Structure formats: C-alpha cells, structure tokens
C-alpha cells in the first residue's frame, strides 16, 4: 500500500481540519508551561542532551557534533521524518541515535527510557519544532506504517478495545477524569506531570496497552515502531511540538 493511500485512510478516520494537538486538551497552565522554555521542565533533559551532543563517547572518540556539527542546522527537520527505514528495518529516532553510537562512536547504546537517551532524542527533536511532520515515502517505511495501521484498529486486551475506538471515535470525552485526546504524537518525547519526568512515545503506547489489559511489547519491539510509523502518517502536516508537556 502506498503512502498516499494510507494518508487517505487516515483522513477518512479523522478529517484534517478536525485534527487537534494533545496540548488543546490540557489546562491553560499546562499549555503555558509547554510554550515557555523557561517554565518547561523538559528543558532540563534537553540541556543534558545538548551537553551529550558535544561530548565524545566510546572508543571512537567522537561526539555527535564531530560528524553533524551544530544540531541547530544539521538536525533541522530530521525528527519530522521519523520513523524511517534504515538498514533493512524501520527505526524510530532514539533507535537511530543508538545506531550512530554503536557504528560511528563505538559506544554502548543508551538504555531505553534512560535520561541520557530521552535528553538526546528530545534535543534532536526540538530542532524541528514548528516544522510539519513528513513521513518518508519509501516502500519499507510505508509497509511498516500499513502494519502499524492494522494494530491501531485491532481490538486488543481483556477490555477488547482498539486505539481507534478511543482516539478516533471518543476524543474530547472524559475517561477517569481526563479528556481523551486524538493520539497525535508530534510532541514526543514529553514531560508528563504524572510521571514527574520525561518519557518516550513508546512508554505512552505501552501504558495504553497495559490499560486495556493487553500483552505489552518490550521497548523497541518492531510492532511499537510500526505503530509509531502509522501515527506519523496520521500526523502528516501537523507541527512538531517537542518538548511537549502533558498532565
């Protein structure tokens, strides 16, 4: 299935003019916290990510900046194009960072959900803030997004619910005291007040799966990456917001 066909499917589920950022469903105070970098607690992680960008790692003795220079220039628009097909599989941004660490820096990969990886991912993603999500159109990424779409619409868990039943059909309604958003992912990694820390999109996806009492894949599982690829298709044209703040 080609990307254009996937986009048409996404548009039929949620018209483009109905799409709303998750920030639209939070309180004015939380919105203000996201808008103001001086108040946004995620900037602590991003500061750490910026320091890592410049710091040599591994036996290669290279930093990210050794190859890529100033992230404000070289990383502009990069996050808007992930997940992407690379070396035979579709990877998300934090996986691509770890591939660089292993292959270019001869350094150990950073653990999933570690402050170091979240900080570096958020720092890279922030360079695309305000740019439109633009999922790749190659055959590999598009095939992954098509499989992710199947998971998005598949009923799972003991509650027998799909992602679409909540986020396409019930958005704006209340669930356990919170407003159901539309599941747009352009603000990740995000700082959640509930977590008192940063978290990746996969952490949020796994939380949802746990909530419907489904089997939860491990961080980095291909089905999660493919679900991310479908969410990028749903988000095409929406603006990158990283670093987001949510309740």
Secondary structure, DSSP 8 states (H G I E B T S, - for coil): --HHHHHHHHHHHS-GGG---GGGGS-HHHHHHHH-TTT-TTHHHHHHHHHHHHS-BTTTTB-HHHHH--HHHHTTTTGGG-SEEETTEEE-HHHHHHHHHHHHS------TT-HHHHHHHHHHHHTTTTSB-----SHHHHHHHHHHHHHHHS-BTTTTB-HHHHHTTSTTSEETTEE------TT-SEEETTTTEEE-HHHHHHHHHHHTT-----TT-HHHHHHHHHHHHHTTTSB---SEEE-
